[in-house]
Amino acid sequence: MGLDIVAYQGLTKTDAEENIRVAHDQFGYSSDLEQGWYDCEGESFHFRAGSYSGYNAWRRALCEAIHGVNDVEFWKDEENYIGQPFYELINFSDCEGQIGPKISEKLYQDFTNPENEEKFLYYCNQNLETEMLREFYLENWEDFKKAFQMARHNGLVQWC
């Protein structure tokens, strides 16, 4: 088992209950979309973010690279990180949930910021022992960047 991520762009509200369901969770990161059912009029993109533990290790590395603390320290003091790069990705479920267009736009800007990318690349080169692991982390970076790029256009990124 692993964590799958699906990104959609161009969602339109529908009454058909067999399509994409938007349901708000405790984080509220998809609250800019009305709850209910949607059709995808645009593109979609799917990728495997690794096993659950692999994704958590990747997210921990992201936190350490960008903020200089591990995820546990981040969560203990999370109110001081609100609005900071990748806050919404680090302070989010590791197994299910949704991020709507507004937060997707913010996260896309975080991923495309050259300073953030440089920090993450440096971290990977300094701290990951194998080339295979570095490639996996960098591929996840690119996949998430693509997912948020798409979802910022009236879309959704879904953890499943």
N, C-alpha and C positions, 0 to 999 in steps of 0.2 A: 504494500500500500504506500501511497505517496500523496503529496499535495498537488492538486491540479489547479491551475489558474486559467480562467477564461475571460477574455476582454471582448466587449461589444461596443460598437459605435452606431449612432443613428437609431436609437430606440424610439419606438412610437407606442403609445398606450393602446391596449386592446382589451377586449372582453374574453378572448380565448384563453382558457385556463391550462393550456398545454405548452406555453412558450416560456419566456424568461420572467421569473417572479421577483419583484423587488419587495423586500421585507426589511424594515428598519431594525437595527440591532442596538445593543447598548452603546456602541460607539457613535452612531448617528452619521457615519461617513457617507451614507447614500441618501440622506434626508432631503437633498435637493431634487430627488425624483419622487413623485407621488407613489405610495405603496400600491401594488397591484401587478397586473400582467402586461408584458411588453413584447412586441415583435422587434426583431433586429432588421432594420432596413439597410444598414451599412455592412461593414465587414465584421468578422469575428476572428479571434486569435486565441489559440490554446497552447499552453506549455506546461510541462511538469517541473515544479519548483524543487523537486527532490523528495526524499522521504520527509516525514514530519520532523524528525531530529535533524536531518540535513538542512531543511529550511530554517529551523531555529538556529543552527550553527551559522548559516549564511546571514541571518538577520542580526545575530550577535556580532559578527564581524563588521557588518554595516554600521552598527551602533558604535563599536570601538573605533572604527576608522574615521567616522564623522565627528563623534562627540568625545572620544577619548575615555569612555567608560563602557563597561559591559551592560547588557540589557537589564540585569537585575538592579544595578545601581541607577540606571535610567528610570526604571519603573518606581523605585523608592522616592525619586525626586522629580517625577514626571511633570508636575506643574511648572517647573522651571524650564522645560523643553518645549512647551506649547509654542507653535509657530516656527520652531527650528527645523532645519532640513530633516526630512524623513520621519518626523514625529508621528505622523499618522500611520506609517508602515510599521514602525517599531512598537507603537502603542496600539496594537491591533491583534485580533485572533490569529492563531497559528494554524487553524484548521478550517474555518468557515467564516463567511462574512462577505460584505459588498462595499465597494467604494464607488461613489457616483462621480459625475463630471466635475464638480467644483473641486473636490479634494484631488481628483485625478490630474487636473490642471496644475495644482500646487506641487504634487509629487513629480509630475513630468518636468516642471521647472527645476526641482531638486536634482533629478537625474541628468538633466542637460547642463547643469551648472559645471563648468570646467573645473572649478576648485574642488567640488565634491567628487567628481570623477577621478581627479588626480589623487586625492586622499585615499579613495577606495583602492585604486590601482597600486599605490605605494604600500598600503596595508597588506594587500594580497601578496605582493612580491616579497615583503619582509617577513610575513608571518605564516604563510602556507607552505608546507613542506614539499608537496608534489605538484608537478605541472598539471596533472589531471584535476586536482582540487582547484587550482588557480583558474583553469579553464571553465570549470563548473561555476565558480563564483562570478566570473566575468560574463559568462553566458546568462546567468540569472539576472545580472545587472542590465544587460541589453534586452532581455525578454520583458522585464518589468518596465523598462523605459518605453518599449514598444506598446505594451498593454496600456500604460497611462496616457501615452500619446493618442491612442485610439479612443479611449474612454472619455477623454476631455471633450469630445464632440458628441454631447448628449448620449453618453454611453455609461458603461458599468464595468468594473473589474470584480470578478467573483472568485472567492476561494471555495474550493469544493474537493 
